[in-house]
Amino acid sequence: MQAIYSASDDEKTISAPALNLSPLHAAAKQAAQVLEGADALLITAGAGMGVDSGLPDFRGDHGFWQAYPALGKAQIAFTDVASPHTFKNDPALAWGFYGHRLNLYRATIPHAGFHLLREWGEQLEHGYQVYTSNVDGQFQKAGFDSQRIVECHGSIHHLQCLNACNGKIESADWFEPQIDADACRILSQMPTCPDCGALMRPNILMFGDWEWQQDRCIEQQQHMNQWLNRPKRLVIIEMGAGTAIATIRRLNERIMTQQQQLNPNLIRINPTEPDGPAGTISLQTGALNGLQLIQSMRQRE
């Protein structure tokens, strides 16, 4: 049976002798050891990765409505506002929500765990690759090579035509939305397609979305697939990826079972759902705490 290592265990101090390590610290030590033997690092992250940077958690309507009280008052669920239908039916509300998120992500400073991951990956023979379902651009902001990142649900920092008239994906760097946060509505002019004049929307995979332009994501994925041909001792670190939207978990578990030539090791850091397939190193804690524990064990080696 797989052991799960929880931050709620009765922990000893980091400086305790190895025999007295708590289960959580023992898991961190095991993770540090497999990292020492790795030749490549696959960094995978879901929504929980940004919590330690102060970003809101949208899991469940309660958490979502805490972050957006106006939508809670109107009983508008995340799955409803995060939809191309809202851009068509109430564009000021849709851009109020996504414009607020764009401003928030631009202002957010990535937590220290991002920098640990980049440092570990850069030390390895075949480097690192990032695969994330987050659309916030925090890995790029933390200094990761944009050519080594797959954003499988797209990016809020890019735009596309709402009608997908031209297949183009454009940078949103020029767009500076002004938002009435209390009403969750945009006040400034909304971006329009230079070709057909229709509204532009974020290049993000939304709920009930058939118009999402995937070319950028597909190109990123192809680069990652080529990279996966190189390592022989791959370590996967997964953070904050739950089962509600299991894109990240499924990818990692597929690599574990189907690509044995990589000799993969999976380190799963998750405060509520740390379990995994046989051989998973599970740390039941948040992303930043888990990464810092691993780093402290690496420094002891």
C-alpha distance (Angstrom), angle and dihedral (degrees) to the residues before:
residue distance angle dihedral
M1 . . .
Q2 3.79 . .
A3 3.79 116.0 .
I4 3.79 118.5 -132.8
Y5 3.78 116.5 -151.3
S6 3.78 113.6 -146.8
A7 3.78 132.8 -162.5
S8 3.80 86.0 -140.7
D9 3.82 91.9 66.4
D10 3.79 118.4 109.8
E11 3.80 95.8 -91.6
K12 3.78 128.4 -156.9
T13 3.79 120.2 -149.3
I14 3.79 120.9 -81.2
S15 3.80 89.8 -111.8
A16 3.81 93.5 57.9
P17 3.81 118.3 117.2
A18 3.79 114.5 -89.0
L19 3.81 93.1 -107.3
N20 3.81 90.2 59.0
L21 3.80 97.3 49.8
S22 3.79 116.2 129.2
P23 3.82 115.5 -120.1
L24 3.82 89.9 -102.3
H25 3.80 92.8 52.8
A26 3.81 90.4 43.6
A27 3.81 88.7 55.6
A28 3.80 90.1 48.5
K29 3.80 89.0 51.3
Q30 3.82 90.9 50.9
A31 3.80 89.8 48.9
A32 3.81 90.1 50.7
Q33 3.80 90.1 51.7
V34 3.81 95.1 51.7
L35 3.80 89.6 47.6
E36 3.80 89.2 55.1
G37 3.81 89.2 57.8
A38 3.80 96.5 43.7
D39 3.79 127.1 109.5
A40 3.84 94.8 -170.1
L41 3.80 138.7 22.2
L42 3.80 125.9 -145.2
I43 3.81 108.2 -163.2
T44 3.80 113.2 -160.4
A45 3.79 125.8 -178.6
G46 3.78 141.2 179.3
A47 3.79 132.7 -173.3
G48 3.81 94.2 -65.3
M49 3.80 90.4 67.5
G50 3.80 92.3 76.3
V51 3.81 98.0 48.1
D52 3.81 92.5 87.0
S53 3.81 88.7 54.5
G54 3.79 89.1 57.4
L55 3.81 97.3 -101.6
P56 3.83 116.9 146.6
D57 3.78 121.8 -102.5
F58 3.81 111.5 -127.0
R59 3.81 95.6 -170.5
G60 3.81 104.4 129.8
D61 3.78 127.2 -1.2
H62 3.82 92.6 -90.3
G63 3.81 93.6 63.2
F64 3.79 91.2 40.3
W65 3.81 93.6 51.4
Q66 3.80 91.0 48.0
A67 3.80 87.7 60.2
Y68 3.84 93.4 42.0
P69 3.85 108.8 31.2
A70 3.81 92.8 173.9
L71 3.79 90.1 61.0
G72 3.80 90.3 45.1
K73 3.80 90.8 53.3
A74 3.80 89.3 51.2
Q75 3.85 90.9 43.1
I76 3.81 91.1 -124.8
A77 3.81 109.8 159.2
F78 3.80 125.2 -142.7
T79 3.80 90.1 -112.9
D80 3.82 89.6 56.1
V81 3.80 100.0 47.8
A82 3.82 93.3 39.6
S83 3.79 91.5 65.1
P84 3.81 136.9 100.7
H85 3.81 87.1 -127.5
T86 3.81 89.7 67.7
F87 3.82 90.2 52.3
K88 3.81 87.6 54.6
N89 3.81 98.3 41.6
D90 3.81 102.7 33.4
P91 3.83 109.4 8.8
A92 3.81 94.3 170.2
L93 3.81 89.8 59.0
A94 3.82 93.4 44.1
W95 3.80 92.5 50.1
G96 3.80 89.7 41.5
F97 3.79 88.0 61.6
Y98 3.81 98.4 39.6
G99 3.80 94.0 37.5
H100 3.80 89.6 54.8
R101 3.81 90.3 49.4
L102 3.80 91.4 48.3
N103 3.81 91.1 53.4
L104 3.81 91.2 44.7
Y105 3.81 94.2 52.0
R106 3.78 91.6 46.5
A107 3.82 89.9 54.4
T108 3.82 97.2 43.1
I109 3.80 120.4 101.7
P110 3.84 112.6 -144.5
H111 3.79 112.6 -118.2
A112 3.81 122.9 -110.3
G113 3.81 93.0 -96.4
F114 3.80 90.3 74.0
H115 3.79 90.5 59.6
L116 3.81 92.7 48.7
L117 3.79 90.5 53.4
R118 3.79 93.1 49.0
E119 3.80 91.1 48.5
W120 3.81 92.4 50.5
G121 3.79 93.3 47.1
E122 3.78 95.4 47.3
Q123 3.81 90.5 56.0
L124 3.82 94.3 59.4
E125 3.80 127.7 93.0
H126 3.82 94.6 -117.2
G127 3.78 96.2 27.6
Y128 3.78 123.1 -144.5
Q129 3.76 143.2 -55.0
V130 3.81 125.9 -158.2
Y131 3.80 123.7 -145.9
T132 3.80 114.8 -177.8
S133 3.78 138.9 165.9
N134 3.80 89.2 -157.3
V135 3.79 117.5 107.7
D136 3.82 95.9 -162.7
G137 3.83 101.7 97.0
Q138 3.80 92.1 -131.5
F139 3.80 94.3 138.9
Q140 3.81 91.1 56.3
K141 3.79 89.9 46.1
A142 3.83 89.3 52.9
G143 3.81 90.2 57.2
F144 3.80 101.9 -97.7
D145 3.79 116.5 151.5
S146 3.82 106.4 -97.6
Q147 3.82 88.6 -144.7
R148 3.80 89.0 63.4
I149 3.81 97.6 53.3
V150 3.80 129.5 92.7
E151 3.81 113.9 -163.9
C152 3.78 98.7 -167.9
H153 3.82 94.6 -174.5
G154 3.80 95.2 40.8
S155 3.79 131.3 -112.7
I156 3.79 134.3 -75.9
H157 3.81 87.1 -146.5
H158 3.81 90.9 70.3
L159 3.81 132.4 64.6
Q160 3.79 137.1 -151.4
C161 3.79 136.3 -179.3
L162 3.82 112.5 -84.7
N163 3.82 88.5 -134.6
A164 3.82 92.4 44.5
C165 3.81 87.6 -130.3
N166 3.80 97.7 157.3
G167 3.80 109.3 18.2
K168 3.80 90.7 -123.6
I169 3.80 124.6 145.0
E170 3.79 114.6 -159.7
S171 3.79 135.7 -173.0
A172 3.80 116.6 -100.5
D173 3.81 92.8 -154.4
W174 3.82 91.5 112.1
F175 3.81 94.2 51.6
E176 3.83 115.4 95.1
P177 3.80 108.2 176.3
Q178 3.80 120.5 -159.2
I179 3.78 109.8 -146.2
D180 3.79 136.1 -164.6
A181 3.81 94.1 -142.7
D182 3.81 93.9 -171.7
A183 3.79 91.5 58.6
C184 3.82 96.2 28.6
R185 3.80 91.5 -129.9
I186 3.78 132.3 128.1
L187 3.80 117.5 -114.2
S188 3.79 100.5 -174.7
Q189 3.78 129.5 68.8
M190 3.79 114.9 -70.3
P191 3.82 120.8 -128.7
T192 3.78 118.0 -99.7
C193 3.79 132.2 -159.7
P194 3.83 111.9 -96.8
D195 3.81 90.5 -145.7
C196 3.81 106.3 45.3
G197 3.81 103.4 9.7
A198 3.80 94.2 -122.4
L199 3.78 122.1 137.1
M200 3.79 117.2 -80.5
R201 3.80 121.3 -134.1
P202 3.80 135.3 -169.7
N203 3.79 115.3 -77.1
I204 3.81 90.1 -117.1
L205 3.79 130.5 127.9
M206 3.81 102.5 -114.7
F207 3.79 132.5 -176.1
G208 3.80 113.2 -74.1
D209 3.78 89.4 8.5
W210 3.81 120.5 160.4
E211 3.82 97.3 155.6
W212 3.79 100.4 59.4
Q213 3.81 109.6 131.5
Q214 3.82 105.6 -131.9
D215 3.81 102.5 -178.6
R216 3.79 95.2 102.8
C217 3.81 92.2 48.7
I218 3.80 92.5 45.7
E219 3.80 91.3 52.8
Q220 3.81 90.4 50.1
Q221 3.80 90.6 49.0
Q222 3.80 92.2 51.0
H223 3.80 90.5 53.2
M224 3.80 90.3 51.5
N225 3.81 92.7 48.4
Q226 3.81 89.7 54.3
W227 3.80 90.3 48.8
L228 3.81 91.6 52.1
N229 3.82 89.2 63.9
R230 3.82 90.7 68.3
P231 3.83 111.4 57.0
K232 3.79 126.0 76.5
R233 3.81 98.0 -176.5
L234 3.80 106.6 41.9
V235 3.79 123.2 179.6
I236 3.81 118.4 -163.3
I237 3.79 119.4 -158.5
E238 3.80 114.0 -166.6
M239 3.81 122.2 -170.8
G240 3.78 132.6 -175.8
A241 3.80 96.8 -10.8
G242 3.79 112.5 142.5
T243 3.78 135.1 -172.0
A244 3.84 97.6 -110.2
I245 3.82 90.0 78.4
A246 3.78 99.9 15.3
T247 3.82 101.4 -177.8
I248 3.81 94.3 120.5
R249 3.80 96.4 42.0
R250 3.80 92.1 49.6
L251 3.80 92.2 51.0
N252 3.80 93.0 51.7
E253 3.79 94.8 44.7
R254 3.80 90.3 48.5
I255 3.81 90.4 53.6
M256 3.81 89.6 47.9
T257 3.81 93.2 54.0
Q258 3.81 103.8 31.0
Q259 3.80 106.1 34.8
Q260 3.78 103.9 52.4
Q261 3.81 90.6 150.5
L262 3.81 85.7 76.5
N263 3.82 91.6 57.9
P264 3.81 86.3 -138.3
N265 3.79 124.8 -158.4
L266 3.82 118.2 -164.1
I267 3.80 121.1 -150.0
R268 3.81 108.7 -170.5
I269 3.82 116.6 -165.9
N270 3.79 112.0 -173.1
P271 3.82 131.3 138.9
T272 3.83 95.9 -147.0
E273 3.83 109.3 17.3
P274 3.81 108.1 33.6
D275 3.81 98.0 143.2
G276 3.79 120.5 113.8
P277 3.80 144.9 157.6
A278 3.79 121.9 -55.0
G279 3.80 111.0 -62.2
T280 3.81 95.4 28.5
I281 3.80 115.8 140.5
S282 3.80 101.2 -140.0
L283 3.80 124.5 -162.7
Q284 3.80 114.0 -176.1
T285 3.78 97.6 -151.9
G286 3.79 141.3 85.7
A287 3.79 123.4 -69.4
L288 3.81 98.4 -105.7
N289 3.80 95.4 45.0
G290 3.80 92.4 46.5
L291 3.80 93.4 49.8
Q292 3.80 92.5 46.7
L293 3.81 90.9 50.7
I294 3.80 90.3 52.2
Q295 3.79 90.5 48.3
S296 3.81 92.0 51.5
M297 3.81 89.6 52.0
R298 3.81 90.8 48.8
Q299 3.79 89.7 53.9
R300 3.79 90.5 54.1
E301 3.79 94.1 54.6
